[in-house]
């Protein structure tokens, strides 16, 4: 995975965050599949945002991007964008 300013994000961290995550935004108009933004936490307590597109009929999840949310742009819980 590509490096983030806050450090490399490992596949295991993404999997853990998805396992513990919750959908905080939905993008039903995205193509070719509707997608959503998941807030999850790694085993070490690092917050991650994961944009993904579930494809139920194919039994798969497409991960579009993953990043550590910037506290300057998100509320304290990383669930809502500031100024929105």
Backbone as a printed PyTorch tensor [residue, N CA C, xyz], in Angstrom:
tensor([[[  0.8350,  -1.1710,   0.0000],
         [  0.0000,   0.0000,   0.0000],
         [  0.8860,   1.2430,   0.0000]],

        [[  0.3240,   2.3320,  -0.4700],
         [  1.0860,   3.5730,  -0.5130],
         [  1.2430,   4.1610,   0.8820]],

        [[  2.2830,   4.9480,   1.0320],
         [  2.5700,   5.5720,   2.3220],
         [  1.6470,   6.7650,   2.5540]],

        [[  1.2120,   6.9130,   3.7680],
         [  0.4010,   8.0360,   4.2120],
         [  1.2980,   8.9670,   5.0170]],

        [[  0.9400,  10.2530,   5.1470],
         [  1.7360,  11.1410,   5.9990],
         [  1.8600,  10.6160,   7.4350]],

        [[  0.8450,   9.8840,   7.9090],
         [  0.8670,   9.3440,   9.2650],
         [  1.5020,   7.9580,   9.3200]],

        [[  2.0240,   7.4790,   8.2130],
         [  2.6690,   6.1710,   8.1860],
         [  1.9800,   5.2030,   7.2380]],

        [[  2.6590,   4.1260,   6.9540],
         [  2.1420,   3.1010,   6.0540],
         [  0.8940,   2.4640,   6.6670]],

        [[ -0.0810,   2.1680,   5.8230],
         [ -1.2770,   1.4470,   6.2560],
         [ -1.1450,   0.0200,   5.7510]],

        [[ -1.1480,  -0.9210,   6.6700],
         [ -0.9720,  -2.3270,   6.3280],
         [ -2.3080,  -2.9900,   6.0100]],

        [[ -2.2580,  -4.0230,   5.1790],
         [ -3.4690,  -4.7630,   4.8210],
         [ -4.1530,  -5.3010,   6.0770]],

        [[ -3.3800,  -5.8210,   7.0180],
         [ -3.9580,  -6.3420,   8.2580],
         [ -4.7010,  -5.2490,   9.0340]],

        [[ -4.1920,  -4.0200,   8.9820],
         [ -4.8670,  -2.9120,   9.6550],
         [ -6.1980,  -2.5990,   8.9790]],

        [[ -6.2050,  -2.6370,   7.6580],
         [ -7.4440,  -2.3900,   6.9140],
         [ -8.4750,  -3.4600,   7.2540]],

        [[ -8.0530,  -4.7090,   7.2760],
         [ -8.9640,  -5.8120,   7.5910],
         [ -9.5270,  -5.6640,   9.0090]],

        [[ -8.6720,  -5.3160,   9.9710],
         [ -9.1280,  -5.1260,  11.3510],
         [-10.1050,  -3.9570,  11.4430]],

        [[ -9.7990,  -2.8670,  10.7430],
         [-10.6700,  -1.6930,  10.7690],
         [-12.0260,  -2.0070,  10.1470]],

        [[-12.0390,  -2.7580,   9.0590],
         [-13.3090,  -3.1490,   8.4490],
         [-14.1070,  -4.0480,   9.3860]],

        [[-13.4250,  -4.9300,  10.0700],
         [-14.0880,  -5.8570,  10.9900],
         [-14.7580,  -5.1160,  12.1420]],

        [[-14.1470,  -4.0180,  12.5800],
         [-14.6630,  -3.2380,  13.7120],
         [-15.3840,  -1.9670,  13.2530]],

        [[-15.5450,  -1.8050,  11.9640],
         [-15.9890,  -0.5250,  11.4250],
         [-17.4830,  -0.3010,  11.3750]],

        [[-17.8050,   0.9520,  11.0620],
         [-19.1950,   1.3390,  10.8550],
         [-19.2690,   2.2750,   9.6570]],

        [[-20.3510,   2.1660,   8.9100],
         [-20.5620,   3.0390,   7.7560],
         [-20.9510,   4.4180,   8.2760]],

        [[-20.1960,   5.4360,   7.8490],
         [-20.4990,   6.7990,   8.2980],
         [-21.0150,   7.6850,   7.1670]],

        [[-20.7850,   7.2970,   5.9210],
         [-21.3320,   8.0100,   4.7640],
         [-21.6400,   6.9810,   3.6860]],

        [[-22.6810,   7.2660,   2.8920],
         [-23.0240,   6.3970,   1.7730],
         [-23.0460,   7.2150,   0.4930]],

        [[-22.5890,   6.6140,  -0.5820],
         [-22.5270,   7.2660,  -1.8840],
         [-23.2750,   6.4020,  -2.8970]],

        [[-24.6170,   6.4320,  -2.8630],
         [-25.4080,   5.5400,  -3.7180],
         [-25.2830,   5.8310,  -5.2090]],

        [[-24.8430,   7.0300,  -5.5630],
         [-24.7360,   7.3960,  -6.9800],
         [-23.3860,   7.0360,  -7.5960]],

        [[-22.4450,   6.5640,  -6.8000],
         [-21.1290,   6.1900,  -7.3430],
         [-21.2750,   5.0820,  -8.3780]],

        [[-20.3970,   5.1200,  -9.3690],
         [-20.3990,   4.0790, -10.3980],
         [-18.9950,   3.5050, -10.5140]],

        [[-18.8590,   2.2810, -10.8890],
         [-19.9090,   1.3790, -11.3650],
         [-20.7210,   0.7420, -10.2470]],

        [[-20.3180,   0.9480,  -8.9640],
         [-21.0580,   0.3880,  -7.8370],
         [-21.2560,   1.4670,  -6.7810]],

        [[-22.3860,   1.4540,  -6.0880],
         [-22.5370,   2.3530,  -4.9460],
         [-21.4320,   2.0620,  -3.9290]],

        [[-20.9730,   3.0970,  -3.2440],
         [-19.8980,   2.8860,  -2.2740],
         [-20.2580,   3.5450,  -0.9480]],

        [[-19.3710,   3.3900,   0.0080],
         [-19.5940,   3.9660,   1.3290],
         [-18.2540,   4.2630,   1.9800]],

        [[-18.3160,   5.0900,   3.0110],
         [-17.1390,   5.4150,   3.8050],
         [-17.2910,   4.7230,   5.1500]],

        [[-16.3190,   3.9010,   5.4850],
         [-16.3240,   3.1640,   6.7430],
         [-15.2790,   3.7730,   7.6680]],

        [[-15.6790,   4.0040,   8.9100],
         [-14.7270,   4.3840,   9.9530],
         [-14.4480,   3.1310,  10.7590]],

        [[-13.1830,   2.7640,  10.8310],
         [-12.7950,   1.6120,  11.6290],
         [-11.5350,   1.9180,  12.4060]],

        [[-11.2200,   1.0320,  13.3270],
         [-10.0660,   1.2210,  14.2020],
         [ -9.1730,  -0.0030,  14.1180]],

        [[ -7.8810,   0.2380,  14.0620],
         [ -6.9330,  -0.8710,  14.0610],
         [ -6.8400,  -1.4440,  15.4770]],

        [[ -6.1660,  -2.5660,  15.6050],
         [ -5.9740,  -3.1800,  16.9250],
         [ -5.2270,  -2.2390,  17.8680]],

        [[ -4.4020,  -1.3480,  17.2960],
         [ -3.6310,  -0.3890,  18.1010],
         [ -4.4080,   0.8980,  18.3700]],

        [[ -5.6470,   0.9930,  17.8890],
         [ -6.4630,   2.1740,  18.1360],
         [ -6.2970,   3.2850,  17.1260]],

        [[ -5.6970,   2.9990,  15.9930],
         [ -5.5120,   3.9940,  14.9330],
         [ -6.7980,   4.0850,  14.1080]],

        [[ -7.3480,   5.2990,  13.9230],
         [ -8.5500,   5.4200,  13.1050],
         [ -8.2080,   5.3270,  11.6210]],

        [[ -9.0580,   4.6570,  10.8690],
         [ -8.9010,   4.5900,   9.4180],
         [-10.2430,   4.8590,   8.7580]],

        [[-10.2030,   5.5720,   7.6520],
         [-11.3550,   5.7180,   6.7780],
         [-11.1040,   4.8300,   5.5650]],

        [[-12.1080,   4.0490,   5.2180],
         [-11.9970,   3.1280,   4.0910],
         [-13.1890,   3.3740,   3.1800]],

        [[-12.9170,   3.8030,   1.9530],
         [-13.9710,   3.9360,   0.9570],
         [-14.0330,   2.6070,   0.2260]],

        [[-15.2170,   2.0010,   0.2390],
         [-15.3410,   0.6830,  -0.3700],
         [-16.6970,   0.5360,  -1.0460]],

        [[-16.7540,  -0.4390,  -1.9400],
         [-17.9750,  -0.7180,  -2.6890],
         [-18.3130,  -2.1950,  -2.5500]],

        [[-19.3480,  -2.5110,  -1.7710],
         [-19.7610,  -3.9080,  -1.6700],
         [-20.4360,  -4.3510,  -2.9680]],

        [[-20.1160,  -5.5510,  -3.3980],
         [-20.7370,  -6.1380,  -4.5910],
         [-21.3340,  -7.4760,  -4.1510]],

        [[-22.5240,  -7.4330,  -3.5220],
         [-23.0910,  -8.6440,  -2.9260],
         [-23.2870,  -9.7920,  -3.9060]],

        [[-23.7280,  -9.4910,  -5.1210],
         [-24.0050, -10.5850,  -6.0660],
         [-22.7380, -11.3330,  -6.4680]],

        [[-21.5840, -10.6950,  -6.2720],
         [-20.3040, -11.3420,  -6.5810],
         [-19.5560, -11.7460,  -5.3080]],

        [[-20.1700, -11.5150,  -4.1530],
         [-19.5700, -11.8620,  -2.8550],
         [-18.1730, -11.2600,  -2.6870]],

        [[-18.0700,  -9.9540,  -2.9850],
         [-16.7740,  -9.2940,  -2.8270],
         [-16.9530,  -7.8490,  -2.3820]],

        [[-15.8620,  -7.2970,  -1.9060],
         [-15.8140,  -5.9140,  -1.4660],
         [-14.6450,  -5.2480,  -2.1780]],

        [[-14.9310,  -4.1910,  -2.9040],
         [-13.8810,  -3.4380,  -3.5900],
         [-13.4420,  -2.3000,  -2.6730]],

        [[-12.1660,  -2.2600,  -2.3510],
         [-11.6270,  -1.1670,  -1.5400],
         [-11.0810,  -0.1180,  -2.4980]],

        [[-11.6690,   1.0640,  -2.4440],
         [-11.2980,   2.1530,  -3.3470],
         [-10.0750,   2.8880,  -2.8140]],

        [[-10.1270,   3.2720,  -1.5470],
         [ -9.0010,   3.9590,  -0.9230],
         [ -9.0950,   3.8310,   0.5930]],

        [[ -7.9660,   3.9890,   1.2340],
         [ -7.8870,   3.9330,   2.6930],
         [ -6.9440,   5.0380,   3.1560]],

        [[ -7.3470,   5.7470,   4.2030],
         [ -6.4880,   6.8050,   4.7340],
         [ -6.7840,   7.0170,   6.2100]],

        [[ -5.8360,   7.6390,   6.8820],
         [ -6.0470,   8.0380,   8.2720],
         [ -6.6540,   9.4300,   8.2460]],

        [[ -7.8440,   9.6010,   8.8500],
         [ -8.5010,  10.9060,   8.7730],
         [ -7.7060,  12.0080,   9.4770]],

        [[ -7.7410,  13.1850,   8.8700],
         [ -7.0540,  14.3620,   9.3940],
         [ -7.9220,  15.0100,  10.4770]],

        [[ -7.4300,  15.1070,  11.7090],
         [ -8.2230,  15.7170,  12.7860],
         [ -8.6500,  17.1550,  12.4880]],

        [[ -7.9320,  17.8520,  11.6250],
         [ -8.3010,  19.2200,  11.2730],
         [ -9.5470,  19.2570,  10.3850]],

        [[ -9.8560,  18.1450,   9.7240],
         [-10.9870,  18.1040,   8.7930],
         [-12.1860,  17.3160,   9.3140]],

        [[-11.9910,  16.5900,  10.4190],
         [-13.0400,  15.7240,  10.9510],
         [-13.2880,  16.0330,  12.4220]],

        [[-14.4930,  15.7070,  12.9020],
         [-14.7880,  15.8990,  14.3220],
         [-13.9370,  14.9550,  15.1710]],

        [[-14.0600,  15.0570,  16.4780],
         [-13.2170,  14.2680,  17.3960],
         [-13.3840,  12.7660,  17.2260]],

        [[-14.5670,  12.3420,  16.8040],
         [-14.8220,  10.9110,  16.6190],
         [-14.5170,  10.4430,  15.1970]],

        [[-14.1330,  11.3750,  14.3200],
         [-13.8270,  11.0990,  12.9120],
         [-15.0470,  10.6180,  12.1300]],

        [[-16.2490,  11.0190,  12.5880],
         [-17.4800,  10.5810,  11.9300],
         [-18.1080,  11.6570,  11.0520]],

        [[-17.8400,  12.9220,  11.3560],
         [-18.4420,  14.0140,  10.5900],
         [-17.3640,  15.0020,  10.1670]],

        [[-17.5190,  15.4680,   8.9370],
         [-16.5930,  16.4800,   8.4270],
         [-16.8660,  17.8040,   9.1360]],

        [[-15.8210,  18.5220,   9.4390],
         [-15.9810,  19.8450,  10.0430],
         [-16.4890,  20.8110,   8.9820]],

        [[-17.3730,  21.7110,   9.3900],
         [-17.8720,  22.7290,   8.4810],
         [-18.9080,  22.2380,   7.4960]],

        [[-19.4530,  21.0580,   7.7260],
         [-20.4850,  20.5380,   6.8130],
         [-21.8000,  20.4940,   7.5320]]])
